[in-house]
Amino acid sequence: MNVISSFSGGGLGERGVFRGTIGFANPALAGFAWPLFEARGEAEGPRLCVSAGVHVNEVSSIEAAIRLQSLFDPRRMRGTVSIIPLINQPALYRYTEYACPIDGKNINFTFPGRAAGTFSEALCDAIQHDWCAGAACYVDLHGGDLRERVAKFVLFQRTGDAGHLLNARGLAMCFDADLVVGLAESELAKPGRPPTGFAREGRLAVMSEAGANGIIDEESVAFHVEGVLRIARQLGIIEQAPSLYRRQRTVCDDYLWVTAPADGQFYAEVEPAERVRRGQRLGVMRNFFGETVGEIVAPETGIVLWRMTHPTLKQGAPALAIAIEETPRREA
């Protein structure tokens, strides 16, 4: 990791606070710099890395990463907290929803990356193996792109390693979430989200989601901020963190994408965090004459994880997702 400049504070790796920009040595990432905040305590301790802005319109999570910077005081902490509030630099001021404009890849599904790969693959490799080298945990903050409304949830990766699973789940439970979703072990066989990429190497990462429609809302910002503070306390970096939990934190063992059955306008009949039954109508598709051209029906009993808010959908496009509880309550 190469330090390009420091705006204020000390040097990167020194005791105290660093605010500046960094670059990565991989030639595929040349010409880009990432804003970096890093607080290093007086006492040695774990390293926690936090990011946002993999999707640049998920602004409540970006705002949370900005506000977190004022909440870590090197005089009152052990170890290091490192924050990059905007990962997808090529998309900055371009407002692309999911993809990196350079290679068209979704960074969120590209971990652990490849050093010799495309821009997104090289960036994921640099995040996981350079910036997060030695980190006890990586937390990636997400939620609510321009066309989405999401439940407040957090993802961790299930593995066959009982110790890793216990630790990953415990970190995920630090978020005051509607849903805590453990990704299926089958995800480990392919590039994926940060929890998946890190778990492939026996490392820990979680990913939080909260927000809607590219708008900052205080409840979602607080969800992200408080979750990170609880993780920092659990790791022993800080002593004080919010202790009150208000949501159910229902543990789920995966989720199902539900797609539009026809081209048209999607009229949803459910909202994120709402329980649904298998066979329940979740919404309808209508054409531009107002005629119903299809119904969206729950394929399984579960809880709505997110839904699209922009109504215009193509046949086969995701309309919403349903999380399946860890202890199933499925109808026969």
C-alpha positions as CSV (number, residue, x, y, z in Angstrom):
1,M,0.0,0.0,0.0
2,N,1.6,3.3,-1.1
3,V,0.8,6.5,0.7
4,I,0.2,9.3,-1.8
5,S,-0.5,12.2,0.5
6,S,-1.5,13.1,4.0
7,F,-4.0,15.9,4.6
8,S,-3.6,16.1,8.4
9,G,-2.4,14.2,11.4
10,G,0.6,11.8,11.4
11,G,2.0,9.4,9.0
12,L,0.3,6.1,8.0
13,G,1.3,3.4,10.6
14,E,2.2,5.9,13.3
15,R,0.4,6.3,16.6
16,G,-2.5,8.8,16.2
17,V,-4.7,9.7,13.3
18,F,-3.9,9.6,9.5
19,R,-6.2,11.3,7.0
20,G,-5.1,11.2,3.4
21,T,-5.1,9.2,0.3
22,I,-3.5,5.9,-0.7
23,G,-2.7,4.0,-3.8
24,F,-2.1,0.4,-4.5
25,A,1.0,-1.0,-6.2
26,N,-0.8,-3.1,-8.8
27,P,-0.4,-1.4,-12.2
28,A,-4.0,-2.1,-13.1
29,L,-5.0,0.4,-10.4
30,A,-2.6,3.1,-11.4
31,G,-4.0,6.6,-11.6
32,F,-6.5,6.1,-8.8
33,A,-6.3,7.1,-5.1
34,W,-8.5,6.1,-2.2
35,P,-9.4,8.4,0.7
36,L,-8.2,6.8,3.9
37,F,-8.8,7.4,7.6
38,E,-6.7,5.4,10.1
39,A,-6.7,5.7,13.9
40,R,-3.9,3.8,15.7
41,G,-4.1,3.5,19.5
42,E,-1.4,4.0,22.0
43,A,-1.6,0.3,22.9
44,E,-1.1,-2.6,20.5
45,G,-4.2,-4.5,19.4
46,P,-6.3,-5.9,16.5
47,R,-6.7,-4.2,13.1
48,L,-10.3,-3.5,11.9
49,C,-10.9,-2.4,8.3
50,V,-14.1,-0.7,7.3
51,S,-15.3,0.3,3.8
52,A,-18.3,1.7,2.0
53,G,-19.0,2.9,-1.5
54,V,-18.5,-0.3,-3.4
55,H,-21.8,0.9,-4.9
56,V,-21.6,4.7,-5.0
57,N,-25.3,5.4,-4.6
58,E,-25.6,3.5,-1.3
59,V,-25.2,6.8,0.5
60,S,-26.3,5.9,4.1
61,S,-23.4,3.5,4.3
62,I,-21.0,6.0,2.9
63,E,-22.2,8.6,5.4
64,A,-21.7,6.1,8.2
65,A,-18.1,5.5,7.1
66,I,-17.6,9.3,7.3
67,R,-19.1,9.7,10.7
68,L,-17.2,6.7,12.2
69,Q,-14.0,8.6,11.7
70,S,-14.8,11.0,14.5
71,L,-15.7,8.2,16.9
72,F,-12.3,6.5,17.2
73,D,-9.9,8.3,19.5
74,P,-6.3,6.9,19.5
75,R,-6.0,7.9,23.2
76,R,-9.0,5.6,24.1
77,M,-8.4,2.6,21.9
78,R,-6.1,-0.4,21.3
79,G,-5.0,-1.4,17.9
80,T,-6.0,0.2,14.6
81,V,-9.2,1.1,12.8
82,S,-8.8,1.8,9.1
83,I,-11.6,3.3,6.9
84,I,-12.0,3.7,3.2
85,P,-15.4,5.5,2.7
86,L,-15.5,5.2,-1.1
87,I,-14.2,2.0,-2.8
88,N,-15.5,2.3,-6.3
89,Q,-13.4,5.3,-7.4
90,P,-14.0,5.0,-11.1
91,A,-17.8,5.4,-10.4
92,L,-17.4,8.6,-8.4
93,Y,-19.6,11.3,-9.8
94,R,-20.9,8.9,-12.4
95,Y,-23.6,7.3,-10.2
96,T,-23.5,3.9,-11.8
97,E,-25.6,1.5,-9.8
98,Y,-23.7,-1.8,-9.5
99,A,-20.8,-2.0,-11.9
100,C,-17.3,-0.5,-12.0
101,P,-17.3,1.6,-15.2
102,I,-13.8,0.4,-16.2
103,D,-14.5,-3.3,-16.6
104,G,-18.3,-3.6,-16.1
105,K,-17.9,-6.0,-13.1
106,N,-19.7,-5.8,-9.8
107,I,-16.9,-5.4,-7.3
108,N,-19.3,-6.8,-4.6
109,F,-19.2,-10.2,-6.3
110,T,-15.5,-10.3,-7.2
111,F,-13.7,-11.2,-4.0
112,P,-11.0,-12.4,-3.4
113,G,-10.0,-11.0,-6.7
114,R,-7.0,-11.7,-8.9
115,A,-3.8,-9.6,-9.0
116,A,-3.4,-10.3,-12.7
117,G,-7.1,-9.7,-13.4
118,T,-9.2,-6.7,-14.6
119,F,-9.5,-3.5,-12.6
120,S,-12.2,-4.8,-10.2
121,E,-10.4,-8.1,-9.7
122,A,-7.1,-6.3,-9.0
123,L,-8.9,-4.0,-6.6
124,C,-10.5,-6.8,-4.6
125,D,-7.1,-8.5,-4.4
126,A,-5.5,-5.3,-3.2
127,I,-8.3,-4.7,-0.6
128,Q,-8.1,-8.3,0.7
129,H,-4.4,-8.9,0.6
130,D,-2.8,-5.5,0.9
131,W,-5.1,-3.0,2.8
132,C,-6.7,-5.7,5.0
133,A,-3.5,-7.7,5.5
134,G,-3.4,-8.8,9.1
135,A,-6.9,-7.5,9.8
136,A,-9.0,-9.3,12.5
137,C,-12.1,-8.4,10.5
138,Y,-13.2,-6.5,7.4
139,V,-16.6,-4.8,7.5
140,D,-18.1,-3.7,4.2
141,L,-21.1,-1.3,4.5
142,H,-23.9,-1.3,1.8
143,G,-27.5,-0.5,1.3
144,G,-30.2,1.0,-0.8
145,D,-29.1,1.8,-4.3
146,L,-31.2,4.1,-6.5
147,R,-33.9,1.5,-7.2
148,E,-33.9,-0.5,-4.0
149,R,-35.3,-0.7,-0.5
150,V,-33.6,-3.1,1.8
151,A,-34.2,-4.6,5.2
152,K,-31.6,-3.9,7.8
153,F,-29.5,-7.0,7.5
154,V,-26.0,-8.4,7.7
155,L,-24.3,-11.2,5.8
156,F,-21.7,-13.7,7.0
157,Q,-20.2,-16.7,5.3
158,R,-20.9,-20.2,6.5
159,T,-18.1,-22.7,6.3
160,G,-17.3,-26.2,7.4
161,D,-15.0,-24.9,10.1
162,A,-16.9,-24.7,13.3
163,G,-14.6,-22.1,14.9
164,H,-14.7,-19.8,11.9
165,L,-18.5,-20.1,11.7
166,L,-18.9,-19.2,15.4
167,N,-16.7,-16.2,15.0
168,A,-18.2,-15.0,11.8
169,R,-21.8,-15.4,13.2
170,G,-20.8,-13.6,16.4
171,L,-19.4,-10.6,14.5
172,A,-22.5,-10.4,12.3
173,M,-24.8,-10.5,15.4
174,C,-23.1,-7.2,16.5
175,F,-25.5,-5.4,14.1
176,D,-29.0,-4.5,15.3
177,A,-30.4,-6.2,12.3
178,D,-33.8,-7.4,11.2
179,L,-32.0,-10.4,9.6
180,V,-28.6,-12.0,10.0
181,V,-28.0,-14.1,6.8
182,G,-25.4,-16.9,6.7
183,L,-24.4,-17.5,3.1
184,A,-24.5,-21.1,1.9
185,E,-21.2,-23.0,1.8
186,S,-21.7,-23.5,-1.9
187,E,-20.8,-19.8,-2.3
188,L,-17.2,-20.6,-1.5
189,A,-16.7,-22.3,-4.8
190,K,-16.8,-19.1,-6.8
191,P,-15.9,-15.4,-6.5
192,G,-18.3,-13.6,-4.3
193,R,-18.9,-10.9,-1.6
194,P,-16.2,-10.0,0.9
195,P,-17.5,-12.5,3.6
196,T,-17.1,-15.2,0.9
197,G,-13.7,-14.1,-0.4
198,F,-12.2,-13.8,3.1
199,A,-13.7,-17.1,4.3
200,R,-12.0,-18.9,1.5
201,E,-8.7,-18.0,3.2
202,G,-10.0,-18.7,6.8
203,R,-10.4,-15.0,7.5
204,L,-13.4,-12.9,8.8
205,A,-15.5,-10.4,7.0
206,V,-19.1,-9.3,7.3
207,M,-21.3,-7.1,5.1
208,S,-24.1,-4.9,6.3
209,E,-27.1,-3.6,4.3
210,A,-29.4,-0.7,5.2
211,G,-30.9,2.1,3.2
212,A,-33.1,3.0,0.2
213,N,-33.2,4.8,-3.0
214,G,-29.9,6.6,-2.8
215,I,-31.1,8.8,0.1
216,I,-29.3,9.4,3.5
217,D,-31.6,8.4,6.3
218,E,-30.5,8.6,10.0
219,E,-31.9,5.3,11.0
220,S,-29.8,3.5,8.4
221,V,-26.7,5.5,9.1
222,A,-27.0,4.6,12.9
223,F,-27.5,1.0,12.0
224,H,-24.1,0.9,10.2
225,V,-22.3,3.1,12.7
226,E,-23.5,1.2,15.8
227,G,-22.7,-2.2,14.3
228,V,-19.1,-1.2,13.6
229,L,-18.7,0.1,17.1
230,R,-20.0,-3.1,18.6
231,I,-17.6,-5.1,16.5
232,A,-14.7,-2.8,17.6
233,R,-15.7,-3.5,21.2
234,Q,-16.0,-7.3,20.6
235,L,-12.5,-7.2,19.2
236,G,-11.2,-5.3,22.2
237,I,-10.3,-2.1,20.3
238,I,-12.7,0.1,22.3
239,E,-14.4,-0.3,25.6
240,Q,-17.7,1.5,25.1
241,A,-20.3,0.8,22.3
242,P,-24.1,0.8,22.0
243,S,-25.6,-2.1,23.9
244,L,-29.3,-1.8,23.1
245,Y,-30.8,-4.1,20.5
246,R,-34.2,-3.2,19.1
247,R,-34.6,-5.6,16.2
248,Q,-35.1,-9.4,16.0
249,R,-31.7,-10.4,14.5
250,T,-33.4,-13.4,12.9
251,V,-30.8,-15.8,11.7
252,C,-31.3,-17.1,8.1
253,D,-29.4,-19.7,6.2
254,D,-29.6,-18.1,2.8
255,Y,-31.9,-16.2,0.5
256,L,-33.8,-16.6,-2.8
257,W,-34.0,-14.1,-5.6
258,V,-37.5,-13.7,-7.0
259,T,-37.7,-12.4,-10.6
260,A,-40.3,-10.7,-12.7
261,P,-42.5,-13.1,-14.7
262,A,-43.1,-10.7,-17.5
263,D,-42.0,-7.2,-18.8
264,G,-44.0,-4.4,-17.2
265,Q,-44.5,-2.3,-14.1
266,F,-44.0,-4.0,-10.8
267,Y,-46.6,-3.2,-8.1
268,A,-45.3,-4.6,-4.8
269,E,-47.6,-5.8,-2.1
270,V,-44.9,-6.5,0.6
271,E,-42.0,-4.5,2.1
272,P,-38.6,-5.5,3.4
273,A,-38.5,-7.3,6.8
274,E,-42.1,-8.5,6.2
275,R,-42.9,-12.2,6.7
276,V,-44.4,-14.0,3.8
277,R,-45.8,-17.5,3.1
278,R,-45.0,-19.9,0.3
279,G,-47.6,-19.2,-2.5
280,Q,-48.4,-15.8,-1.2
281,R,-48.8,-13.1,-3.9
282,L,-46.1,-10.5,-3.4
283,G,-47.0,-8.2,-6.2
284,V,-48.2,-8.0,-9.8
285,M,-46.8,-7.0,-13.1
286,R,-49.0,-4.7,-15.3
287,N,-48.4,-3.4,-18.8
288,F,-48.8,0.2,-19.8
289,F,-52.5,-0.2,-20.3
290,G,-52.9,-1.2,-16.7
291,E,-53.6,-4.8,-17.5
292,T,-52.1,-7.5,-15.3
293,V,-49.6,-9.6,-17.2
294,G,-48.2,-11.7,-14.3
295,E,-48.1,-12.2,-10.6
296,I,-45.1,-12.6,-8.4
297,V,-45.6,-15.4,-5.9
298,A,-43.4,-16.4,-2.9
299,P,-41.5,-19.5,-3.8
300,E,-40.9,-20.3,-0.1
301,T,-41.9,-19.1,3.3
302,G,-39.5,-16.5,4.7
303,I,-38.8,-12.8,5.2
304,V,-38.5,-10.2,2.5
305,L,-34.9,-9.1,2.4
306,W,-35.2,-6.3,-0.2
307,R,-37.3,-5.2,-3.1
308,M,-37.0,-3.0,-6.2
309,T,-38.6,0.4,-5.8
310,H,-38.5,1.5,-9.5
311,P,-41.4,-0.3,-11.0
312,T,-40.2,-0.9,-14.6
313,L,-38.7,-4.4,-14.8
314,K,-37.9,-6.8,-17.6
315,Q,-38.9,-10.4,-17.6
316,G,-36.4,-12.3,-15.5
317,A,-35.0,-9.2,-13.7
318,P,-34.8,-9.5,-9.9
319,A,-37.9,-8.0,-8.2
320,L,-37.2,-8.9,-4.6
321,A,-35.5,-11.5,-2.4
322,I,-36.7,-13.7,0.4
323,A,-34.5,-14.8,3.3
324,I,-35.1,-18.3,4.7
325,E,-34.9,-18.7,8.5
326,E,-32.2,-20.9,10.0
327,T,-34.9,-22.9,11.8
328,P,-37.3,-23.3,8.9
329,R,-41.0,-22.5,9.3
330,R,-41.8,-23.8,5.8
331,E,-45.3,-24.9,4.8
332,A,-45.7,-28.4,3.4
